[in-house]
Amino acid sequence: MSYVIGLDYGTDSVRAILVRCSNGEILEKSVFVYPRWEKGLYCDPEKDFYRQHPLDHLEGLQFTISELVENSKIDSHEIKAICVDTTGSSPMPVNKDGVSLALLPEFKDNPNAMMILWKDHTSIKEAAEITKLAENWGGENFTKYSGGIYSSEWFWSKILSIHRKDNEISQAAFSWMEHCDYITGVLTGLDLANLKRSRCAAGHKALWHKDWDGLPPKEFLSKLDNSLVSLRNNLYSKTYTSDMPAGYISKEWAAKLGLSHTTLIAVGTIDAHAGAVGAGIKENALVKVVGTSTCDMLIVSKDALGKKLVSGICGQVDGSILPGFFGLEAGQSAFGDVLAWFAKLVLTPAVSLIKESQLLDHRTKDALTQELMDSMIIQLSKEASDLSVEDSTVVSLDWINGRRSPYVNESLQGAIMGLKMGTQSAHIFKSLVESLCFGSRRIIDRFEEEGIHIEEVIAIGGVANKSKLVMQTMADILGRSIKTTASTQTPALGAAMYAAVASGVYPTMDGAINNMGPGFDEVYEPDLKNKKIYDAKYLLYQRLGELEEGFNARIDCTS
């Protein structure tokens, strides 16, 4: 019997699953919440500043896989492989040995030495600079396969920002690694020169493309900052798809995790792309990963895509999802985070009053606060579900964390209009749900404007699995059926499928997907009456977006 492990690093926690290769059955699962992140350490949301300490990830690695192995009682030799997926772009600086600088005593509390989380937007200026240079430097436009605009959520802008702000880190960083490459490197123990880097992360986030033999050349990078020239020497040229082996587990980590030294480690990948595999992606099927943010994934054959450059998205990369196909990615910078933001906004005064109350003891205060936090989104969803589509004049704009797609602009902001004295919190919450789904519709419109036909929509992720309100609203606004997968661990399952192919259990990804796929749980059918109303509201949403873009442009001119 053959088994594999899928390891899924999300924004808040890491999840590991032990999977039977023959049928995709999940035998064991383990979850580890990042303790430092949970405390809010090294972050400042008001400044869009989000860092994670690598100890959160290393402790999670050891805890989850050790727990799987111990609880399963399976002979470790039968666990054939592990594949890691992580958030991205979430790079970190490392020394010559591939050790994160944050693990060194002199940098242990320096946020710039830690992992720069995907949703950190402190490098908007640098991203705009990269876009402008790519357009005007007189050579190849290196953003042409990345939608034409570079993002502050991506590799080079984050590094450039840190190098300019922190000379100590710039001098100490021998190289930088994406999170998925870092964990793969930890497990294999391979040196930086021999570690196989993720095609997915490099292509979608670091401007890697075979047309220019890998990463952008030194001549281009030198025009941004000379420190990037020496860094370029210590990066990579080749990349690999995640159905390929990166190496075997090191003796050190085999002992720590209770695994055989023959356990293979696959090339790492990004969580959304692994999720698309776990959902059973195929041509003309859009897989929408709906969580704190969203990623919209498509695969297109080389013949169908041809020489087409799809503008306004987050990249078109050969083999980033499935080998032999171009992976196309778009998404929204915030989705579940928008709903959580509003719930917190509504709840904050009540929490403050509870803490100041003289009528309650500390234990009761803590319990009541936690109960409110756990139930607020559920209650808002219930009240919003009771409202008909015609009940609210409120229209919202979902760009609270900027806009990722179409056409990235992270300086844009959210908006709410149509408020009146009778407006309740449920009306605003419902309008936020609608705006998020309108944002999803804009992405699909962008793909189809390029002649990319979408026949099927599959939704995965925490919001997709938990919120019937969101999924039904999305079906109504898109005017399409939406299927949700039966598994709540779809990215980890996709990683397990990669591991099964990398270790030779299956010869192709098709075989792994067909045999290990979870199937579907629910199908949300659109209400065509609501669709007609939403079509009119979608025009208001687009108009509100145009107003915000104009307002934002005027602010930029005066700043």
N, C-alpha and C positions, 0 to 999 in steps of 0.2 A: 504494500500500500504506500502511496506517495502523498505527502502533505507539503504545503508551502505556507509562508507567513507574509501577510501584507501589513506594512507599517505605515500609518497615515498620520502625518504631523499637520494638525490644523492650527488655527489661530490661538485657541484657548487650551488645547489638550492634544495628546498623542493617543491614537488607538491602534491596537495590534489585534489581528485575527489569525487564527490557525484554521486552514482550509483544506478539506479533502479534495484532491485534484480531480478525482473521477466524476464528481457531481457538484462541486462548489459549496458543499455543506460547510457552514461555519461551526467548528467544534468547540472552540474556546475564543473568548475575546477579553481584552483588558484595556482599561482606560486610565490615563494618568493626566491629571490637571496640573498645568505648570504652576508651581507654588509662588514663584516670584512675580510672574505675570498676574496671577490672581490677586496679589496684593497691590497691583498697580505700580510696581517698582519700575524705574527707568523709563517712564512714560509721562507725557504731558499732552492730554487730548486737546487742550485749547490751542496748542501749537502744532497739532498733527504730528506729534513726536512719539514714535512707537518703537521701542527696542526690546529684545528678549535676550536673556542671559543663556549662553549655551549649556549651563548646568541644568536648566529646566529640561533641555532636550536629551542630554546624556542620562540624567536620572530617569527620565521617562522611558528611554530606550531600554535600560537595564530592568526597570520595574515591570514593564508590560510584557516583554518577551520572556523574562524569567518566570513570570506568573503563568503565561500560556504553557510553557514547557512543563512546569511543575504540575499544573492542574490536569494536563492532558494525559499524563502517564505514557505517552507514545515514545517508542524508541527514537532517540534523537537522530539516528541514521536515516530514519524514514522522512525526516523534515529536510526536503531537498534544497530549498532556496528561500531567500528573503528579497523582497523589493521594497524600497522606500519611496514614498511620495511626501512632498512637503509643500508649504505655501511658497509663493514666488511672485516676483523676485524678492528674495530675502537673503541678501549676501552678508558675509562677515569677513573681516580681515584675519589672516593667519600668518604664522611665521614659516620659516623654511621647512619645518617638520609637519606642516599642516595643522598645527595646534592653534585654536582660536586665541587671539590676543587677550580676550577677556578671562581666559584661564590662567594667565600669567599674573603673579602678585602685583606687579606695577600697574596693571590695567584692569584689575578685577571689578572695580566700581566705575569704570569709565564707559558710559553708554555708547561712545563712538567705537569702542572695541568689540561691541556686542553685535548680534544679528540685527540688521536694519530691516524691520518687518515690512512686508509688502505694502501695508497701508500707511506707512510713514511718508508724509508729503512735505518734508522739509527741504526737498531739492527741486521745487518747481522751477526756480530760476535756472538751475543747471540743465534741467530737461529742455526748457525753451531754448537755451543756448546751443544744445546739441542739435535740436531740430533746425535752428537757423543756420548753423555751420554746415550741416549736411546738405542743405538746399543751396548754399552760396559759396562753398569753398573751391569750386571749380573741378571737382572730381566726382566720383560715384556718390549718389545719394544713398547713404547706408540705411536710411529709414524706409526705403521704398517697399520692402517686404514686411514692414511693421506698421502698416497703415498710414505712413507718411508723417507721423508725429511721434516724437519720443515722449516718454512718460516719467514722472517723478517716482513712479512705483517700480521702476526698472533698474537694472544693474549699473550702468555707467553713470547715470545721474546721481545715484546714491553715493557711489564711490567718489565722484568728483566733489560733491558737497563735503564729505568727510575730510578728504585730502586738503581742501581749502580752509576748513575750520579748525583742524586739529593736526598740527605739524608732527606731533609725537606719534600719532597713529600712522600718518603718511610715511614717516621714516621707518617705523617698526614693522609695517605690513609688507611682508615679502610677496604675498599674493592675496587675492580675495576669492572666496568660494561661495557658490550658491548653497542654500541649506541642504538641498537633496544630494548634492555632490559631497558636502561635508560629512553627512551621516554615513553615506556609502564609503567614504574614505576612512572614517572611524572604524567601521565594521571590517573592512578589508585590511587595514593597516598599510595600504599602498602609499608610496611617496607621491608627491604632487605630480611629478613628471610622468608617472605610469598610471595614474588614476584616470579611468574613462569617464569623461564628462557628459552630462545629459544634453542630448540634442534638443529636447523640449525646452529646457531652461535657457540654453545658449541661443536658440533660434528665436524664441518669443521675447526674450528679455535683454539679450546682450548683443544684438545686431549681428549674430553669427550667420554666415551664408557661404555656400560653396562658390558662388560667383566671384567672391573676393578672397577665396582661400581661407575662410574662417572669420575671425574677428576683424573689426576695422583696423587698418594699418597704422603704424606709428606716425606717419605724416599727418594723418587726420587727428589722431589723439593729441599730438604735440600742440595743436592749435587750441586745444582746450586747457591742457595743463601738462607741463613737462613730467610731472610725477607719473602720469599715465603711460609714458613711454617705457620707463623701467618696469612698470607693472605689466605691460603688454608682453615683455620678455618672459614673465613668470606665469603666464596663463596657459593657453592651449590653442591648438589649431584644429584638431580632430574632435568630433563629437559622435555619440552613439545612441541608438534607439534603445528603449527600455526592455525590449525582448532579448537583449544581448547580455551575456555575463560580464560583470565588472571584475570578478575574481572570487576567491574563496574567503570565508571568514577567518580572521586572524586567530592564532592560538589564544591570545589574551581574551578576546571577546567570546570565543567559543566556550572558554572556561567560565567567564562571568555569566553567560546566558544559559549554560547547560546544554549547549548544542555540539554536534559533531564538527570536527575540523573540516569535514567534507561538505559542509553547508555552503552552497553557492550564493553569492550576492549579485543581484542584477543591477544594471545601470539605473540610477535614480530618475525620478520625474517630478512633475508638478502635480499637486493634488487634483485640480480640476480635470486635467487630462487623463489621469488615472480613473477618475470618476466617470468620464465618458466611456472608457473601456469597460468598467464595471457595469455600466448601464446598457451595454450592448450596442454601442454606436455603429451605424452603417451609413452608406451614402444616402443623402437626402433626409437624414434624421438629425435634428438639432437636439443636442443634450444640454440642458440648462441646469447648471449647478447653482442652487438657490440656498445660500447660507448668509453669513454676515455681509458678503458681497455676492455678486453673481459672475459666473463665467459661462459664455455661450459657445459651445463647441460643435464644429462640423468637420467632416472629412470629405475631400474632393479628389477624384482621381487626377493623375497628372495630365491625362488627355483632356479631361473636362475643363480643368483650370487653364491649361495652356500657358500663355505668356501674361495672363491677366494679373494686374495688381489691384487688390481690393483695398481701397482707401478707407480710412476712418476706423479700422479695426485694430486688434492687438497682435497681428502677425499671421503670416501664412508660411508654415514650416514643414518641409518634407520629412515625414516620419515622426512628427511630434506626438501623434496619438497612435496611429497604426502605421507600420512600415508599408511603403508602396502608395501611400496617400498623403496629400498635403493636409495638415491640421490647421484649421482656421479658428481663431479665438477672438471673441469680443466680450463685453461684460459691463457691469455697473459697479462703481466704486463702493457703493453701500446699498444694502437691501435689508437684511435682518437688522443691521446696525441702525437703520433709520427708524424702524419700529421700536427698537430697544431705547433709542434716544428719546422718542416721544413718551414712552412709558416712564422713563426716568424723570423727564421734565414734569410730567403730571404728578409723579410720586414724591419728588424731592421736598416740597413744603410739608407734606404730611409726615415724612420721615423726620424732619427737623422738629416738628411739633411733638412727635412721639418721644424723641430723645430728651426734650425739655420738660415733658410732663412730670408733675409731682404725684400723680395718681398711680403710676405704674412702677414696679421694681425693675431692676436692670434686666433680669432674665425675661420678664414679660415684654419689655421694650424690644429686646433683640429678637424674640420669637415673632412678635407682631410685625416688626420691620421686615423680617425674612419672608413671612407669609405674604405680605403685600408685594414684595419684589417678585416672588414666585408666581403670583396670580394676576398681576396687573395686565400683562399682554393678553392673557386668557380672557379676562373680563372685558377689556377693550374690544377684543375680537368678537366676543359674544354680542356686545351692544352694537358693534358695527354691522354684524351679520343680520341683525334685526331691522336695519334700515334698508329701505328699497333704494334702487339706483337713482330714482327721482327725488329722494328725500333731502339731498344736500346740494347746495350751490357752491360748496367749497372745492377749489381746484388747487392742487399742490404741485410743486416741482421737486423732484427727488434728488437734486444735486447737492445734498447737504455735505457730502464728502467729495465734491467735485464731480466731473463727468469723465468716465472712462471711454465709453463708446455710445454713439458714433463720434469720432473726432475728439480725442482726449483733450480736456481742458480742466485741470484740477483747481484753478482759481475760481471757477464758477461756484455759485452758492444756491442753496435751496430757497423756496419761497412758498407762501400760502396766501391765496386770495379768495375773496367771496365770503369773508367772515361777517356775521351779523349778530345781533343780541341773542338770537335763538340758537346760535351755534353751540353744540355740545362737544365734549372731548371725543365722543364716538364719531361725529361728523368729520373731525379733523383726522382721526385715525383712519377712517375709511378712505378719505381723500389721499392720504399718504400711501395706503395700499394701492389705490388706483394709479397714483403717479408712478410707483415702482413698476407696475404692469405696463403703463404707457411707455416707460423707458425700455422695457423688454420689446414692445412692439416696434419702437424706433430701430432697434438693432436688427430685428427680422426684416424690416423694410429696407435697411441698408444692404443686407445680404441679397435680397431679391432684386434690388435696383441694379446689382451687378450680374444678374442672370443666374444666381445660385438658388435653385429651386428647393424649397423645404416642404416635405410631405408629412413629416411626423415630428412631434415635440415630446421629448422625454424629460421629466424634471426629477432631480435628485437633490439631496442635501437636507439640512435640518428643517428649514422652512417648508420645503416641499413635503416632507414627511409629517409635519406637525400641524400646518395651517390649512384647513379646508377653505377658509375665507380667502386667503391669498390665491390658492390654486384655482378656485372657481372664478374669482375675479379675473385672473390671468386668462383663463379659457374664454371668458366672455369678451374681453378686450381684444384678444388675438383672433377670435372667431375660429378657434381651432381646438380639437381634442388634445388633451394633455394627459400623458400616462406617467404615473409615478412608480418607481421600482419597489419591489417587495423587500429589498434589503435597506437597512438604515446605515450600512457600512460600505456603501458603493465605492468610494475611492480606495479604501483598503482592499476591497475585493478586486478592483481593477489592478492594483499593485500585485496581488496574489496571482492574477492571470499572467501578468508579465513574468513573474517569478517561475511559473509553471513552464512557460515557453523557454525562458533563459536556461533552465535546468534540463531541458530536453524531454520533459513529461509530455508536452504537446509539441509537434513540429511547427505549428503556425498559430498566430493569434486567433484566427477563425475557429480553430479547434478548441482553444481554451475558452473563448467567449461562448460558443455553442454548448459546451458541456458544463461550464462553471457559472453561467449567467443566472441571476436570481429570479428572472421573470418580473411581472408587473403586479402591482397591488391594486391601484385604483385608476379609473379613467374619468377625467372631468370633461364633460361635454358642454360646449358653449350654449348659452341661452341667447338665441338670435334676437329676441326682443331687447335684452340688455345690450347686445352688441350694437344695435342701432343708436341707442342713447349714448353709449360710450364713444361711438364714432364722432359724434358732435363734441363730446367733452375732450376727445383727443386733439381736436383742432384748437381748443382753448389751452390745453397743455402745451402744444407746440407754440402758440402765441406767447404764453407766459415764458417759455424758454427763450424766445427771441427777445423779449423785453429784458430778461436777466442778462443775456449776452451783450445787449447794447449798454445796459447799466454797468456791467463789469468792464467793458471796454473803456467807458468814460472814467471809471475809477482808476484803471491802469494808466490812463493818459495824465491824470492829475497826481499820481503817486511818484 
